[in-house]
Amino acid sequence: MERAGFRYGTPLEPARDPQLQRSLSPAQINTAVADTICKKRHNVIGVWAAVEAAYQQRLIEANKPALEALRAANAARLRTASAVVGHE
């Protein structure tokens, strides 16, 4: 973004810029184009997804016993519901 003359501190800031919330303007178009090029050049979406997945995997591992108990309880509920509606 900086190469294109824009200064935003995070990838989410352009979408929150009040100057870009009004009717469609050349500034909005230029910012959107620069934002897209920048995000693609630096693989922002790929990096973001990888980091988010890593955080989620840590949380899954840290809470594995509780999650497995919930899975078992949910499976039991599904078996019961299936028996009630006659799809056993």
Backbone atoms as SQL, in Angstrom:
CREATE TABLE atoms (id INTEGER PRIMARY KEY, chain TEXT, resi INTEGER, resn TEXT, atom TEXT, x REAL, y REAL, z REAL);
INSERT INTO atoms VALUES
  (1, 'A', 1, 'MET', 'N', 0.833, -1.190, 0.000),
  (2, 'A', 1, 'MET', 'CA', 0.000, 0.000, 0.000),
  (3, 'A', 1, 'MET', 'C', 0.875, 1.251, 0.000),
  (4, 'A', 2, 'GLU', 'N', 1.938, 1.203, 0.778),
  (5, 'A', 2, 'GLU', 'CA', 2.798, 2.371, 0.873),
  (6, 'A', 2, 'GLU', 'C', 3.403, 2.713, -0.487),
  (7, 'A', 3, 'ARG', 'N', 3.755, 1.680, -1.247),
  (8, 'A', 3, 'ARG', 'CA', 4.302, 1.909, -2.596),
  (9, 'A', 3, 'ARG', 'C', 3.322, 2.674, -3.476),
  (10, 'A', 4, 'ALA', 'N', 2.033, 2.481, -3.217),
  (11, 'A', 4, 'ALA', 'CA', 1.002, 3.154, -4.009),
  (12, 'A', 4, 'ALA', 'C', 0.585, 4.484, -3.400),
  (13, 'A', 5, 'GLY', 'N', 1.249, 4.887, -2.307),
  (14, 'A', 5, 'GLY', 'CA', 0.968, 6.183, -1.704),
  (15, 'A', 5, 'GLY', 'C', -0.049, 6.163, -0.578),
  (16, 'A', 6, 'PHE', 'N', -0.377, 4.976, -0.072),
  (17, 'A', 6, 'PHE', 'CA', -1.338, 4.857, 1.025),
  (18, 'A', 6, 'PHE', 'C', -0.612, 4.425, 2.286),
  (19, 'A', 7, 'ARG', 'N', -1.069, 4.939, 3.431),
  (20, 'A', 7, 'ARG', 'CA', -0.447, 4.583, 4.701),
  (21, 'A', 7, 'ARG', 'C', -1.513, 4.044, 5.642),
  (22, 'A', 8, 'TYR', 'N', -1.538, 2.730, 5.764),
  (23, 'A', 8, 'TYR', 'CA', -2.442, 2.061, 6.697),
  (24, 'A', 8, 'TYR', 'C', -1.591, 1.145, 7.562),
  (25, 'A', 9, 'GLY', 'N', -1.945, 1.067, 8.836),
  (26, 'A', 9, 'GLY', 'CA', -1.161, 0.264, 9.774),
  (27, 'A', 9, 'GLY', 'C', -1.455, -1.226, 9.731),
  (28, 'A', 10, 'THR', 'N', -2.674, -1.592, 9.295),
  (29, 'A', 10, 'THR', 'CA', -3.053, -3.000, 9.248),
  (30, 'A', 10, 'THR', 'C', -3.833, -3.284, 7.969),
  (31, 'A', 11, 'PRO', 'N', -3.971, -4.550, 7.601),
  (32, 'A', 11, 'PRO', 'CA', -4.737, -4.885, 6.402),
  (33, 'A', 11, 'PRO', 'C', -6.226, -4.539, 6.504),
  (34, 'A', 12, 'LEU', 'N', -6.748, -4.348, 7.709),
  (35, 'A', 12, 'LEU', 'CA', -8.165, -4.045, 7.872),
  (36, 'A', 12, 'LEU', 'C', -8.480, -2.553, 7.804),
  (37, 'A', 13, 'GLU', 'N', -7.480, -1.722, 7.952),
  (38, 'A', 13, 'GLU', 'CA', -7.724, -0.274, 8.006),
  (39, 'A', 13, 'GLU', 'C', -8.358, 0.325, 6.751),
  (40, 'A', 14, 'PRO', 'N', -7.991, -0.079, 5.546),
  (41, 'A', 14, 'PRO', 'CA', -8.644, 0.545, 4.386),
  (42, 'A', 14, 'PRO', 'C', -10.162, 0.390, 4.410),
  (43, 'A', 15, 'ALA', 'N', -10.649, -0.748, 4.840),
  (44, 'A', 15, 'ALA', 'CA', -12.102, -0.961, 4.882),
  (45, 'A', 15, 'ALA', 'C', -12.788, -0.091, 5.931),
  (46, 'A', 16, 'ARG', 'N', -12.027, 0.388, 6.910),
  (47, 'A', 16, 'ARG', 'CA', -12.589, 1.220, 7.986),
  (48, 'A', 16, 'ARG', 'C', -12.357, 2.711, 7.771),
  (49, 'A', 17, 'ASP', 'N', -11.677, 3.065, 6.710),
  (50, 'A', 17, 'ASP', 'CA', -11.331, 4.467, 6.456),
  (51, 'A', 17, 'ASP', 'C', -12.608, 5.253, 6.155),
  (52, 'A', 18, 'PRO', 'N', -12.969, 6.233, 7.029),
  (53, 'A', 18, 'PRO', 'CA', -14.192, 7.008, 6.820),
  (54, 'A', 18, 'PRO', 'C', -14.212, 7.751, 5.485),
  (55, 'A', 19, 'GLN', 'N', -13.055, 8.104, 4.977),
  (56, 'A', 19, 'GLN', 'CA', -12.986, 8.804, 3.687),
  (57, 'A', 19, 'GLN', 'C', -13.481, 7.905, 2.554),
  (58, 'A', 20, 'LEU', 'N', -13.430, 6.592, 2.782),
  (59, 'A', 20, 'LEU', 'CA', -13.813, 5.649, 1.737),
  (60, 'A', 20, 'LEU', 'C', -15.212, 5.085, 1.954),
  (61, 'A', 21, 'GLN', 'N', -15.935, 5.624, 2.928),
  (62, 'A', 21, 'GLN', 'CA', -17.271, 5.129, 3.243),
  (63, 'A', 21, 'GLN', 'C', -18.359, 5.860, 2.460),
  (64, 'A', 22, 'ARG', 'N', -17.981, 6.916, 1.811),
  (65, 'A', 22, 'ARG', 'CA', -18.963, 7.706, 1.072),
  (66, 'A', 22, 'ARG', 'C', -19.217, 7.096, -0.301),
  (67, 'A', 23, 'SER', 'N', -19.818, 7.857, -1.189),
  (68, 'A', 23, 'SER', 'CA', -20.106, 7.360, -2.538),
  (69, 'A', 23, 'SER', 'C', -18.808, 6.978, -3.255),
  (70, 'A', 24, 'LEU', 'N', -18.948, 6.103, -4.239),
  (71, 'A', 24, 'LEU', 'CA', -17.799, 5.608, -4.982),
  (72, 'A', 24, 'LEU', 'C', -17.041, 6.771, -5.614),
  (73, 'A', 25, 'SER', 'N', -15.742, 6.791, -5.371),
  (74, 'A', 25, 'SER', 'CA', -14.914, 7.879, -5.877),
  (75, 'A', 25, 'SER', 'C', -13.624, 7.297, -6.450),
  (76, 'A', 26, 'PRO', 'N', -12.873, 8.108, -7.185),
  (77, 'A', 26, 'PRO', 'CA', -11.575, 7.646, -7.667),
  (78, 'A', 26, 'PRO', 'C', -10.655, 7.220, -6.513),
  (79, 'A', 27, 'ALA', 'N', -10.748, 7.912, -5.380),
  (80, 'A', 27, 'ALA', 'CA', -9.921, 7.538, -4.220),
  (81, 'A', 27, 'ALA', 'C', -10.280, 6.139, -3.728),
  (82, 'A', 28, 'GLN', 'N', -11.565, 5.831, -3.688),
  (83, 'A', 28, 'GLN', 'CA', -11.990, 4.499, -3.263),
  (84, 'A', 28, 'GLN', 'C', -11.478, 3.433, -4.231),
  (85, 'A', 29, 'ILE', 'N', -11.620, 3.690, -5.489),
  (86, 'A', 29, 'ILE', 'CA', -11.173, 2.733, -6.500),
  (87, 'A', 29, 'ILE', 'C', -9.665, 2.538, -6.408),
  (88, 'A', 30, 'ASN', 'N', -8.911, 3.631, -6.338),
  (89, 'A', 30, 'ASN', 'CA', -7.453, 3.546, -6.248),
  (90, 'A', 30, 'ASN', 'C', -7.009, 2.810, -4.996),
  (91, 'A', 31, 'THR', 'N', -7.685, 3.084, -3.869),
  (92, 'A', 31, 'THR', 'CA', -7.342, 2.410, -2.617),
  (93, 'A', 31, 'THR', 'C', -7.651, 0.921, -2.718),
  (94, 'A', 32, 'ALA', 'N', -8.801, 0.582, -3.259),
  (95, 'A', 32, 'ALA', 'CA', -9.179, -0.828, -3.386),
  (96, 'A', 32, 'ALA', 'C', -8.210, -1.581, -4.287),
  (97, 'A', 33, 'VAL', 'N', -7.824, -0.976, -5.385),
  (98, 'A', 33, 'VAL', 'CA', -6.879, -1.619, -6.302),
  (99, 'A', 33, 'VAL', 'C', -5.525, -1.808, -5.616),
  (100, 'A', 34, 'ALA', 'N', -5.031, -0.758, -4.965),
  (101, 'A', 34, 'ALA', 'CA', -3.739, -0.851, -4.274),
  (102, 'A', 34, 'ALA', 'C', -3.806, -1.883, -3.149),
  (103, 'A', 35, 'ASP', 'N', -4.909, -1.913, -2.419),
  (104, 'A', 35, 'ASP', 'CA', -5.091, -2.860, -1.314),
  (105, 'A', 35, 'ASP', 'C', -5.055, -4.292, -1.837),
  (106, 'A', 36, 'THR', 'N', -5.756, -4.536, -2.921),
  (107, 'A', 36, 'THR', 'CA', -5.797, -5.881, -3.506),
  (108, 'A', 36, 'THR', 'C', -4.421, -6.312, -4.005),
  (109, 'A', 37, 'ILE', 'N', -3.740, -5.432, -4.698),
  (110, 'A', 37, 'ILE', 'CA', -2.396, -5.734, -5.210),
  (111, 'A', 37, 'ILE', 'C', -1.449, -6.024, -4.055),
  (112, 'A', 38, 'CYS', 'N', -1.508, -5.199, -3.023),
  (113, 'A', 38, 'CYS', 'CA', -0.628, -5.359, -1.862),
  (114, 'A', 38, 'CYS', 'C', -0.897, -6.684, -1.160),
  (115, 'A', 39, 'LYS', 'N', -2.155, -6.978, -0.916),
  (116, 'A', 39, 'LYS', 'CA', -2.505, -8.226, -0.225),
  (117, 'A', 39, 'LYS', 'C', -2.076, -9.438, -1.040),
  (118, 'A', 40, 'LYS', 'N', -2.220, -9.357, -2.355),
  (119, 'A', 40, 'LYS', 'CA', -1.809, -10.470, -3.208),
  (120, 'A', 40, 'LYS', 'C', -0.280, -10.606, -3.208),
  (121, 'A', 41, 'ARG', 'N', 0.427, -9.495, -3.333),
  (122, 'A', 41, 'ARG', 'CA', 1.890, -9.495, -3.384),
  (123, 'A', 41, 'ARG', 'C', 2.489, -10.099, -2.109),
  (124, 'A', 42, 'HIS', 'N', 1.892, -9.804, -0.980),
  (125, 'A', 42, 'HIS', 'CA', 2.432, -10.260, 0.306),
  (126, 'A', 42, 'HIS', 'C', 1.704, -11.480, 0.864),
  (127, 'A', 43, 'ASN', 'N', 0.829, -12.079, 0.058),
  (128, 'A', 43, 'ASN', 'CA', 0.095, -13.290, 0.442),
  (129, 'A', 43, 'ASN', 'C', -0.593, -13.117, 1.797),
  (130, 'A', 44, 'VAL', 'N', -1.218, -11.981, 2.000),
  (131, 'A', 44, 'VAL', 'CA', -1.858, -11.669, 3.282),
  (132, 'A', 44, 'VAL', 'C', -2.924, -12.706, 3.637),
  (133, 'A', 45, 'ILE', 'N', -3.740, -13.089, 2.675),
  (134, 'A', 45, 'ILE', 'CA', -4.814, -14.044, 2.960),
  (135, 'A', 45, 'ILE', 'C', -4.223, -15.399, 3.332),
  (136, 'A', 46, 'GLY', 'N', -3.219, -15.860, 2.602),
  (137, 'A', 46, 'GLY', 'CA', -2.580, -17.139, 2.903),
  (138, 'A', 46, 'GLY', 'C', -1.918, -17.154, 4.269),
  (139, 'A', 47, 'VAL', 'N', -1.186, -16.083, 4.567),
  (140, 'A', 47, 'VAL', 'CA', -0.516, -15.986, 5.870),
  (141, 'A', 47, 'VAL', 'C', -1.555, -15.910, 6.983),
  (142, 'A', 48, 'TRP', 'N', -2.565, -15.097, 6.785),
  (143, 'A', 48, 'TRP', 'CA', -3.626, -14.930, 7.773),
  (144, 'A', 48, 'TRP', 'C', -4.291, -16.275, 8.066),
  (145, 'A', 49, 'ALA', 'N', -4.632, -17.008, 7.008),
  (146, 'A', 49, 'ALA', 'CA', -5.290, -18.305, 7.179),
  (147, 'A', 49, 'ALA', 'C', -4.382, -19.290, 7.908),
  (148, 'A', 50, 'ALA', 'N', -3.104, -19.307, 7.568),
  (149, 'A', 50, 'ALA', 'CA', -2.165, -20.222, 8.219),
  (150, 'A', 50, 'ALA', 'C', -2.010, -19.911, 9.702),
  (151, 'A', 51, 'VAL', 'N', -1.909, -18.636, 10.030),
  (152, 'A', 51, 'VAL', 'CA', -1.764, -18.246, 11.440),
  (153, 'A', 51, 'VAL', 'C', -3.046, -18.566, 12.209),
  (154, 'A', 52, 'GLU', 'N', -4.185, -18.250, 11.631),
  (155, 'A', 52, 'GLU', 'CA', -5.465, -18.548, 12.272),
  (156, 'A', 52, 'GLU', 'C', -5.610, -20.056, 12.500),
  (157, 'A', 53, 'ALA', 'N', -5.247, -20.857, 11.503),
  (158, 'A', 53, 'ALA', 'CA', -5.325, -22.319, 11.638),
  (159, 'A', 53, 'ALA', 'C', -4.404, -22.812, 12.744),
  (160, 'A', 54, 'ALA', 'N', -3.213, -22.235, 12.840),
  (161, 'A', 54, 'ALA', 'CA', -2.276, -22.635, 13.893),
  (162, 'A', 54, 'ALA', 'C', -2.843, -22.307, 15.276),
  (163, 'A', 55, 'TYR', 'N', -3.423, -21.143, 15.437),
  (164, 'A', 55, 'TYR', 'CA', -4.047, -20.786, 16.716),
  (165, 'A', 55, 'TYR', 'C', -5.182, -21.760, 17.044),
  (166, 'A', 56, 'GLN', 'N', -6.009, -22.059, 16.054),
  (167, 'A', 56, 'GLN', 'CA', -7.126, -22.969, 16.289),
  (168, 'A', 56, 'GLN', 'C', -6.629, -24.363, 16.647),
  (169, 'A', 57, 'GLN', 'N', -5.569, -24.823, 15.966),
  (170, 'A', 57, 'GLN', 'CA', -5.024, -26.144, 16.262),
  (171, 'A', 57, 'GLN', 'C', -4.501, -26.203, 17.693),
  (172, 'A', 58, 'ARG', 'N', -3.849, -25.143, 18.147),
  (173, 'A', 58, 'ARG', 'CA', -3.374, -25.097, 19.552),
  (174, 'A', 58, 'ARG', 'C', -4.542, -25.182, 20.521),
  (175, 'A', 59, 'LEU', 'N', -5.609, -24.450, 20.225),
  (176, 'A', 59, 'LEU', 'CA', -6.781, -24.483, 21.096),
  (177, 'A', 59, 'LEU', 'C', -7.437, -25.861, 21.089),
  (178, 'A', 60, 'ILE', 'N', -7.477, -26.499, 19.934),
  (179, 'A', 60, 'ILE', 'CA', -8.041, -27.852, 19.853),
  (180, 'A', 60, 'ILE', 'C', -7.226, -28.812, 20.704),
  (181, 'A', 61, 'GLU', 'N', -5.913, -28.759, 20.555),
  (182, 'A', 61, 'GLU', 'CA', -5.045, -29.650, 21.336),
  (183, 'A', 61, 'GLU', 'C', -5.155, -29.373, 22.839),
  (184, 'A', 62, 'ALA', 'N', -5.228, -28.111, 23.211),
  (185, 'A', 62, 'ALA', 'CA', -5.308, -27.745, 24.623),
  (186, 'A', 62, 'ALA', 'C', -6.637, -28.166, 25.248),
  (187, 'A', 63, 'ASN', 'N', -7.666, -28.277, 24.426),
  (188, 'A', 63, 'ASN', 'CA', -9.004, -28.593, 24.931),
  (189, 'A', 63, 'ASN', 'C', -9.525, -29.931, 24.417),
  (190, 'A', 64, 'LYS', 'N', -8.599, -30.800, 24.010),
  (191, 'A', 64, 'LYS', 'CA', -8.983, -32.058, 23.374),
  (192, 'A', 64, 'LYS', 'C', -9.924, -32.924, 24.222),
  (193, 'A', 65, 'PRO', 'N', -9.648, -33.142, 25.499),
  (194, 'A', 65, 'PRO', 'CA', -10.561, -33.982, 26.283),
  (195, 'A', 65, 'PRO', 'C', -11.995, -33.426, 26.325),
  (196, 'A', 66, 'ALA', 'N', -12.127, -32.141, 26.525),
  (197, 'A', 66, 'ALA', 'CA', -13.461, -31.529, 26.578),
  (198, 'A', 66, 'ALA', 'C', -14.154, -31.617, 25.218),
  (199, 'A', 67, 'LEU', 'N', -13.411, -31.405, 24.153),
  (200, 'A', 67, 'LEU', 'CA', -13.991, -31.480, 22.817),
  (201, 'A', 67, 'LEU', 'C', -14.411, -32.909, 22.472),
  (202, 'A', 68, 'GLU', 'N', -13.614, -33.891, 22.886),
  (203, 'A', 68, 'GLU', 'CA', -13.981, -35.287, 22.648),
  (204, 'A', 68, 'GLU', 'C', -15.234, -35.663, 23.442),
  (205, 'A', 69, 'ALA', 'N', -15.362, -35.146, 24.659),
  (206, 'A', 69, 'ALA', 'CA', -16.560, -35.401, 25.458),
  (207, 'A', 69, 'ALA', 'C', -17.789, -34.782, 24.783),
  (208, 'A', 70, 'LEU', 'N', -17.645, -33.581, 24.252),
  (209, 'A', 70, 'LEU', 'CA', -18.750, -32.942, 23.541),
  (210, 'A', 70, 'LEU', 'C', -19.123, -33.727, 22.281),
  (211, 'A', 71, 'ARG', 'N', -18.109, -34.224, 21.579),
  (212, 'A', 71, 'ARG', 'CA', -18.379, -35.010, 20.377),
  (213, 'A', 71, 'ARG', 'C', -19.170, -36.269, 20.731),
  (214, 'A', 72, 'ALA', 'N', -18.769, -36.950, 21.804),
  (215, 'A', 72, 'ALA', 'CA', -19.465, -38.165, 22.229),
  (216, 'A', 72, 'ALA', 'C', -20.899, -37.844, 22.650),
  (217, 'A', 73, 'ALA', 'N', -21.082, -36.764, 23.381),
  (218, 'A', 73, 'ALA', 'CA', -22.424, -36.369, 23.822),
  (219, 'A', 73, 'ALA', 'C', -23.299, -36.025, 22.621),
  (220, 'A', 74, 'ASN', 'N', -22.725, -35.341, 21.650),
  (221, 'A', 74, 'ASN', 'CA', -23.483, -34.975, 20.451),
  (222, 'A', 74, 'ASN', 'C', -23.863, -36.228, 19.660),
  (223, 'A', 75, 'ALA', 'N', -22.947, -37.173, 19.548),
  (224, 'A', 75, 'ALA', 'CA', -23.248, -38.422, 18.833),
  (225, 'A', 75, 'ALA', 'C', -24.378, -39.169, 19.533),
  (226, 'A', 76, 'ALA', 'N', -24.364, -39.172, 20.860),
  (227, 'A', 76, 'ALA', 'CA', -25.434, -39.839, 21.614),
  (228, 'A', 76, 'ALA', 'C', -26.773, -39.145, 21.359),
  (229, 'A', 77, 'ARG', 'N', -26.772, -37.826, 21.346),
  (230, 'A', 77, 'ARG', 'CA', -28.009, -37.078, 21.063),
  (231, 'A', 77, 'ARG', 'C', -28.535, -37.395, 19.663),
  (232, 'A', 78, 'LEU', 'N', -27.638, -37.483, 18.702),
  (233, 'A', 78, 'LEU', 'CA', -28.048, -37.802, 17.337),
  (234, 'A', 78, 'LEU', 'C', -28.626, -39.211, 17.245),
  (235, 'A', 79, 'ARG', 'N', -28.026, -40.158, 17.956),
  (236, 'A', 79, 'ARG', 'CA', -28.566, -41.521, 17.965),
  (237, 'A', 79, 'ARG', 'C', -29.963, -41.532, 18.572),
  (238, 'A', 80, 'THR', 'N', -30.143, -40.804, 19.676),
  (239, 'A', 80, 'THR', 'CA', -31.435, -40.732, 20.336),
  (240, 'A', 80, 'THR', 'C', -32.466, -40.086, 19.407),
  (241, 'A', 81, 'ALA', 'N', -32.114, -38.989, 18.785),
  (242, 'A', 81, 'ALA', 'CA', -33.036, -38.298, 17.883),
  (243, 'A', 81, 'ALA', 'C', -33.407, -39.190, 16.708),
  (244, 'A', 82, 'SER', 'N', -32.429, -39.904, 16.179),
  (245, 'A', 82, 'SER', 'CA', -32.699, -40.799, 15.063),
  (246, 'A', 82, 'SER', 'C', -33.642, -41.916, 15.467),
  (247, 'A', 83, 'ALA', 'N', -33.470, -42.442, 16.677),
  (248, 'A', 83, 'ALA', 'CA', -34.359, -43.495, 17.176),
  (249, 'A', 83, 'ALA', 'C', -35.778, -42.959, 17.373),
  (250, 'A', 84, 'VAL', 'N', -35.887, -41.739, 17.853),
  (251, 'A', 84, 'VAL', 'CA', -37.203, -41.129, 18.102),
  (252, 'A', 84, 'VAL', 'C', -37.978, -40.955, 16.796),
  (253, 'A', 85, 'VAL', 'N', -37.290, -40.527, 15.746),
  (254, 'A', 85, 'VAL', 'CA', -37.976, -40.300, 14.477),
  (255, 'A', 85, 'VAL', 'C', -38.015, -41.550, 13.600),
  (256, 'A', 86, 'GLY', 'N', -37.481, -42.659, 14.102),
  (257, 'A', 86, 'GLY', 'CA', -37.563, -43.928, 13.422),
  (258, 'A', 86, 'GLY', 'C', -36.589, -44.142, 12.287),
  (259, 'A', 87, 'HIS', 'N', -35.443, -43.532, 12.361),
  (260, 'A', 87, 'HIS', 'CA', -34.409, -43.706, 11.317),
  (261, 'A', 87, 'HIS', 'C', -33.215, -44.455, 11.849),
  (262, 'A', 88, 'GLU', 'N', -33.444, -45.352, 12.767),
  (263, 'A', 88, 'GLU', 'CA', -32.334, -46.057, 13.404),
  (264, 'A', 88, 'GLU', 'C', -31.755, -47.097, 12.497);
